[in-house]
């Protein structure tokens, strides 16, 4: 049995803690924020508690649904069909049905046929590894044609990746298509989305209860500043064995563990562990991350009837419009309507320096232009959330060149983070699946004898 510290209290870290505790280990989760949850953490907006970022559950999300079953929340799942909008050439179009697609004016019938063939072909690819060798721009032009690429795909790539679209592989778009295609039920081909009543605040509260019931320690509001090896006599842990790893806290003090699992972004992991090899440090810092600025807007009335509205217009300062209350009953928000306006940013994008007031003005001005019936007096609350490192971009040959290993060059220190979702798109189902897989992979390593036998990589 090991005394394990997990750095990072998002859904990945919390699920990993449950799995490692089930293996018999003592586990402590250390989270820098005042509450756990990471990207799934809740916020208060207009007196209502709901998710800080938008999330949706698909019927195909087996790993996440299994976790909800384990937590006793399966009966709290709510399902509904949704509609999809598309804003291009200054107009709003519905793309919710096959008929809508056939009527879509920006593309010719040949363009539509090639676009449909692209999506169908991508949905049937089971392993996207070989697509890592093909630039996303090249692959989409080949399958959809240059016109469809320029009118549809390129604006969408830029809205999601900024200039990072130039370095992304075809595996990036394949992962998105494969996930969203799985959201459609066979036969009627309508999107079927779900959510947990009460949002992820309810899920996280239940996770915390499970941690407490199983004797897992959760330390919040304590950022980690460094993880390093200790001498053989630097203290004794709950297991009665000498500690090997020191976790220093930014606010002062330290904790000691037999093993440490880092669930933080790769560059952050490299910064926390100065004893990692130079080669590994360079590899971790070389991973390209995309960040997000997301506005949550509480309104007196809906904007439209679409759950998601995709946007190709470059003047619009956000990536898409997510109307959560087309899925979640507005009664949850006191009869009001919750809208998310995400903007994905590269690390050097100047928009990171924009304050909340500037973003509010830019975003509301765009809504006025997009939705003729929208008025600013309909806005009851406007909250902005920012996260620098959300998505590890699937760059060319990502698995071979960038994919972080579970076992690091610092004995007893392991890495489990979202950059290891090589052939998938970041979502909570993939996050839970990663936690399950990495816990299983750690099982034979988390014993004193196994640690002693681990090679040290230079």
N, C-alpha and C positions, 0 to 999 in steps of 0.2 A: 504493500500500500504506500502511495506517495502523498505528500502534502503539496498540493498544486495551486499555483496562483494563475488566474486568468486575467489578463489585462484587456479591458474592454467589456462593457456590460450591455452591448446591443443584443438583438435576438440571437445572433451567432454565439456570443459568449455565454448567454444564459442557457441556451439549449445545450451547448457543450458542457456546461457545468452539471446539468442534470445527467447527461450521459456518463461523464467521468465519475460522478458520485455513485451511479448505479454499478460501476465497476469496483466500488469499494474504496475509492480515494477520498481524502479530505480535500475540500475545494473552497477557495476564496476567490470571489470575483471583485475586481477593482475597477471602478468607473469614475472618470473625471467629472462628468456632469452630476448635477444634484439628484437626478433620477435616471434609472436605467432605460434602455430601449433603443438608443441610437437613432437611426432613421425612422424607427417605428414609434418613437416617443410621442406622447400627446402634447397638446397645447391648450390654452384657454383662449377662446375667441368669442367675444360678445356674451360672456357668461356661460358658454358651452364648452365642454371638454371634448376634443376630437383630435384626430391624427394631425401631426405637424406637417407631414407630407402625404400625398395621395397614395393610397394602396387599394388593390382589388384582389380578390381571390378567384381563381378559375376552378372549374370543376375538375380539371386535370391536375391540380396542385396537390398531389397525393401526400407528399411529405409534410406539408403544412397542415393539411386536413387531419393527418394522423396525429400530429402534435396537439391540435385542438381537441381531438377525441381523447387523447391522454390527459389533457387538462380539464376534461369534463365540460367543454364548451361547444361540442359538435352541434348540440341542439340550439345554439345561439347563432348559427349560420343562417343568413338570409340571402335568397337568390332572386335575381331579376334579369330580364332582358333589357338591353340598352340600345341606343342609336348612336351612329357615328356621323359627325359633320366634317366638312372640308372647306376651309376658307382660302380661296385663291382668286386672283384677278379682281380683288375687291368685292367678291361675292361669296355668299354662304351656300353650300350645296350639301344635300344629304347623300351619304354613301352607306346607308344602312341595309340596303337590299340589293339583290342582283339587278333589279329594274333600275334602281338609282344609279348603279354602276354603268349600265348601258346608256343611260341618259346623260352621264357626266360630260358636259360640254368641252372642257379643256383638252380632252384627248379624242383622237379619231377612233373608229372601230378597230383599226389595226393596232393602234397604240394600246387600247384597252385589252385586246386579245393577248398582246405580248406581256402586258403588266399582269394579267390574270395567270398567264403561263409561268411567269417568274415566281409568283407567290405559290402556285400549286407545286412547282418543281422544288422550291425551297422547303415547303412543308413536308415533302416526302424524303428529304435527306435526313438520315438518322444520326450521322456523325459529322460535325462541321469541321473536324480537324484539317481536312485537305483544303477547305476554303480559307484557312489561315495563310495560305501561300499566294492568294489572289487579292489584289487591291479591290476594295469594295466598289470603287468607281468603274474599274474595268469589268467586273462581274455584272454589275447592273446594266451597263451599256450593252454588253453582249446579249443579255437575256431580254431586257426591256426596250432596247433601242435608244438612240441618242436623244430623240425628242422627249420621250417619257422620262428619261434620266434628267434632262435639263428642266422640265416642267414640274416634275413630281419628286423624284428621288433626291436630287441635289439640294433643293431647299430644305427637305426633311433632314438630310444628313447634316447640313450646316446648322439647323436649329438644335440638333441633338449633340453635335460634336464640335461645332465651330470649325476652325481650321484643322482640327484633328481628323476631319474626314479624309484628309489627304494621306494619312498614315494608317488608317483603319483597314482591316482585312474584310473580305466578304463574310467571314464568320460572324461579324458584328450584326449585319442585317439579317443573316440567316437565323440567328438566335431569337431576334425580335419576331420575325415572321412565324417561326416554329411555335413560339409561345402563344402568340395571339391567334394563330390558326386553331390551336387546341382549345381555345375558348368557345369555339362554335360547335354547337350540338349537331350531330349528324342528322341529315334529313332536312330540317328547316333552315340550318345554317345561320342561326341568329346567335349573337353574342350573349353568353350567359355568365354574368358576373355575380360575385358574392362578397359579403362583408360580415363581420361579427357584430351583433347588436352591442352597442356601447363602444365600438371601435377598438383599436389596439390598446387603449388604456385598460380595457377590461382584460385583454389577453395578458398584458404585462403585470397587472395586479395578481392574476392567477399564477403567473410564473413566479412572482415573488413569494407567494404563499407556498408554492411547491418547494422553492429553495429553502425557505425557513423550516418547513416540515421535514425536509431531508437533511437538515444540519449543514447547509451550504451557507457560508458567510458572504454577505454582500456589502461592500464598502463603496459608498457613493460620495461625490464631491472631493475626491482625492486623485488628482492627476499624477501619473507616474512620470518621473523625470529620467530614470535610468534603471536598467537591469544589467547586473554584472555578477561574476562569480565571486564567491566568498572563500575564505580559507577553511580548512577542514574542521576548525574548532570555533566557528563563528556563531554558535548557537545550536540549540536542539529544538526541533519542531514537534508537532503533535504526534508524529510517528515514532519519536524517540531516536531518530537518526540525525546525524549531523547535517545541517543545511548546506547547500551548495550554491544557492543563488540569492542575491540580495535585490529587492525591489525598493528603490528609493522614491519617496513621494515628494512632489514639488513643494508642498506646504511644510515640509520637514518630517522627519521620522522615516522609518523604513520597515519593511516586512521581509521575512526570509522564507524560502520554499525549497523543496526538493526539485521541483520542476515548474517551469513557467510557460504558459501558452499565450502568445500575443495574437489578439484578434484585430489589431489596429491596421490602418493602411500601410502599405509596404515601406514608403519613405519614412513614415513615423517609426516603424519597427527598426529600421536602420539607425535612426537617430537615437532611439532608446538603448541600443546595444552597441556601444563603441568597440566591444571585443569581437564583433563579427569579423570574418575575413574581409579583406579589401575587395575580393572578387564578388562575394555575396552582397556586400554593401552597395557596390556599383550596380549590380543586377536589380536590387530592390529599388534603388533611387532612379533607375532608368525606366521604370514602369510609368506610362502616361495615364494620368488621372483626369477625369472630367468632374467639375463641381456643379453645384446648383444654387440658384437663388429662387426661392419660391414664395409667392404671395398667396396668403389665404384671405379670401374676401367673403364676408357675410353680407348678404343682400336681402332686401325686402321682397324681391321677386326674381324669378329665374331669368337668365339671359336667353336661353333657347331650350331645346328638348334633347340635346345631344350629351351623352356622357363625356365623350372626348371630341373636340374639334381640332383637327390637324391644320396647321397653318404653313403656307408656302410664301407668304408675303414677307420680304426682308425688312420692311419698315416696322412690323409688329415687334415689340420689345420682349415678347415672351414666346415660348416654344409651342404651347398648346393651351386650350381652355378645357379644364376638367370640371364639369358640373356634378359634384358628388351627390347632390340631392335629386338627380335623375335616377339614382340607384337607391340611395338611403332616403327613407321617409322624411320629408321636411319637418314632420312633427318632432323628430329627434332634436331639431334645432329651434324648437319653439315656433314652427311654421315659417322659419326663414330658410334661406338657400345658401349653401356653401359652395364656393368656386375656388379652384386652385389655378394659379397662373405661374407655371414653372419657366425658368430660363436657365439653360445649361451653359456653363462657361468653361473655357480653357483656363489654365492656371494663371496665364498672363493677361487675361481679358481686363480692360480698364473698368468694366462694370462692377467689379468687386469693390471699387472705391465709392460707389454710389450709396448715399444714405437712404434711409427708409422713405423720407419725404420726397426725394427725387424719384425713386422707384414708383411711389404711389402716383405721382403726377404723370409719369410716362405711361404707366399701365392703365390708369383710368382714361387718359386721353385716347389710347388705342381702343379701349372698350367702347368709348363714345363713337368712334369712327366705324367700328365693326358692327355694332348693334344699335340701330337707329332709335330703339325704344329705351335704351339705357340712359339713366340720369344719375348724377353723382349723389343726389339725395337718397338714392336707394341703398347706398353703402352704409352699413351699420358698424362694420369693423374691418380693419385692414392690417394684417400682421405679416411680417417678412421673416423668413428663416433662411439661413445660409449654411452650407456645408461645403468645404473646399474639396474634399476627396470622396466622391460618391462612387464613381464608376471607373474601373480600370479598362481603358480602351483596348479592344482586341486588335492590336497592331500586327503587322505581318510576321508570320511564324512565331506567334505569341508563346505557344506551349514550349517550343524549343529554346527561345531566346529570353523569355521574361517570366514564365510561370514560377512563382515562388514555391520552394520545397517545404514540406511539413517540418522536416528535420533541419535545423540551422547548423552553422559551423560553431556555435557556442553550445557545448554539451548541456543537455537538460532544458534548453530553450527551444520552443517549437513555434511555428507560425501557422495560423489558420485564419485566413482573411478572404475577402470577396474577390481578390485578384486570382484566386485559385479556381474560380468559376470560369474556366477557360472557354468552354463550349456551351455557354448559356448566357442569359441576360439577368442582370441583378434584380432579384425580387425575393420576397420572403420565403417562397417555396424553395428556391435554390439555396437560400441561406440556411434553412433548416436541414436540407439534404447535405450540405457541406459539413455542418456540425455533426451530423450522424456519421458521415464517412470518415471525418478526421478523428472522431472519438474512437471508432473501430480501429483505425490505423495506429492510434496512440496506445491502445491496450497492451500490446506486447512490449512496449518500450518503457512504460512507466513503472519499472521495478528497479531497485538499486543495481542488480546484476545486469539488466539490459542496458542501463545507462553507462555502466563501466565498459561495456563491450562496444558502444557506439564509436565509430571512427570520427576523428576530428578533421574536418575538411579545411584545407588551406585556401 
